[in-house]
Amino acid sequence: MKKLWKRCGEWKETPTPHRFRHTFARILLQKPGVTVRDVAELLGNTEDMIRKHYGAWVPERQARLTKILKEAFENKPRPRLVPIRGGRT
């Protein structure tokens, strides 16, 4: 493997099988139609473990959290600008 990694050029971090596994999971989770269960089965893990470690890349989760945050801040009162009298000129 080291020979193969050298042929690929410079790396910011030392490549490891775990890093490739992480990349594999992340890429799959971003593909339409690929479920958390699919990735869990391919990696030999539970769905809970996949959600815990790779949940940030699950599109449904991202969409749900984005919606929650937008709704939370959408109707909040905004600070009103008030002119300051006697301030510096």
N, C-alpha and C positions, 0 to 999 in steps of 0.2 A: 504494500500500500504506500509506503514512503516514496518509492520510485514514482508511482503514479502521481502522488501529490506534488512532487518536485517538478514533474513535467507540466503541471497546471500553472506554475508560476508562483509569485509571492502570495502569501496568505497573511491577513491581519492577525489572525489567531491560528494556533496549531490545529489543523483539522483532526477530528476524532470521529470514530463511528457514531458516537452519541450526537455530535453536531449534525451529521448527515441524517440521522434518524429524526432529529428535531426539524430540520428543513423539510424532509419528506412529509412529516405530519402537517406542518404549517401549510405547505403547498396544497396538499390534498384537501385540507379543511376549507380552503378558499375556493375550491372548485364547486360549481353548481351541481347539485345532485349527490354529492359525497356527504354521507352522514357521519356523526361522531361515532356511531356504532361501527361503520365501515372501517374507519381509521383504527378504532380500538381492536377490532379483529385482526387487521393487518399487522399491527404492532404487538399483538399478544397482551393487551392491557384491558382494563375495564373502562367503560364509558366515563365513569367518575374521574379516573386518573387523567384521561384525555382532556376532559373539561377543566380540571384543575391546572394542568400544565400548559395546555394549548388553547384554552378558552378564548383568549384575546383574538384569535384568528377565526373564530366561528362566526360567519356573517350574520346568522340570525341573532346571535347574542349582541353583536355590534349594533345592529339595527334597533333591537329592543332597547338597549341602553341609551342610544342616541335619542330615541323617541322620548324616553323617560326624562332625560336631561332637558330636552327642548321644552317639554310640557312644564317641568319644574320652574324654568326661568322665563317662560313666555309671558305670564301675566303678573309678574312681580312688579311692584312699584319701582320706578326708577328715581334716583335722586334728582331733585330740582335744582337748577343753577340759580343762585341768588346773587345779584350784584353786591359787591362789597363797597360800602361808603366809607370815605375817609382813608382809603387805602393809599398805597404809594402811587405816585404819578411819574 
